Amino acid sequence: MPLGSDPLDELAIPDGTTVEEHDLVTDGDVIVGGQSTVEFGVRGHNVIAGERVQFGGHIEAEADCRLDMWSDVRDNVLVGRDAYLGERVHVGGRLMVSGDLDIGDDVDIEEGFEANGWIVIRNPMPTIVFVFVYLQQLLRIGEEEAAEEVFSELLENEEVEADPVVVPRNGHVSDDSWRVSTPATIGDDCRLHGNIRAESIAIGQRNDVFGSLRARGDIAVGESTVIHGDVTTRNGTVELADDVEVRGDVSCEDLHFHEGAIVDGTMRASGEMSMVKAGTHEHIAADGDGGRKRYHGDDDDDTGSETGAVAAGSAAADGTAESVGTTDSGVERADESESAAEGESASETDSTSETDSTSETDGDASATESPTDD
């Protein structure tokens, strides 16, 4: 993850993430932005939460757990290594820490806590704030390599290669819905419960989504994914790849679907609707670029010939078909023939005028005798 990007600017669900019995389970880290709500339990490698985050279940972290001030966990918190809790954090169950425990003032743990390492009670700076301030100071003094190492240790632990689950600020995640105001990206082989609401949605392959998809922008669904609900976008493009099954309606501005896709309901598109044949590999990104330029192989030739035929027909109706689709030389020849035709017409006009003048001078008899003499 590059330092120049905001790590909390989208909802990111990595490959293999599942929701099992009201738990969000992933092999990587879980990062939750401030003032977000996760209504079920969380199981991951590292669990990091910003200020005022609410968890509706328990937390199981294989490595570290960091909860900023005013966060609330309804059930137990189990930590494999170290735990860092900001001030006024509330834990509705028991806190079990295998390593060191660092907690701030007024932390409320209803069923007590246990730590095998050092226990430090103080009023620390919020964890997320401390991390970003530290990185900012390293970058200010030009220690970019050191900043990269710190960032890698925090978010990209060497022991885990899986991408983290990222819930952006003010997000809401539950069995009923996943609501964010940012783009949403879902990897491959995921199993999710709830309707997904986001700015735009990109879903990978072989997923099961037990809910509907709704976005302001574009929606792209990868191969062999099943959507148990409607797919709706207000002003975007919907792309359905091969073997996608939508068990509901599809409503969008532009619709591009593979011939192997299945839609159980009604398909509505206010703009263009096109079907992609097997053997094509073009992909429409979630931002919608390229959605209106879909030509493959022989389709280009067919499109070009049809366009040429229409142009020729229109030109023929106007009587200028000779200049349509010809080379420069052909156009010149056409111009020369038109000039020649104009010259012949001029000569005929001159001869006619001469004949008329002769007829007026010599009289009708001389004009009649001339063919007899020939």
Helices and strands as residue ranges (DSSP letters): E 11-13, E 18-20, E 23-25, E 30-32, E 37-38, E 41-44, E 47-49, E 54-55, E 59-61, E 65-67, E 72-73, E 77-79, E 83-85, E 90-91, E 95-97, E 101-103, E 108-109, E 113-115, E 119-121, H 127-140, H 144-155, E 165-167, E 172-173, E 177-179, E 184-186, E 191-193, E 195-198, E 201-203, E 208-210, E 213-215, E 219-221, E 226-227, E 231-233, E 237-240, E 245-246, E 250-252, E 254-258, E 262-263, E 267-269, E 273-276, H 298-318, G 321-323, H 328-362, H 364-373
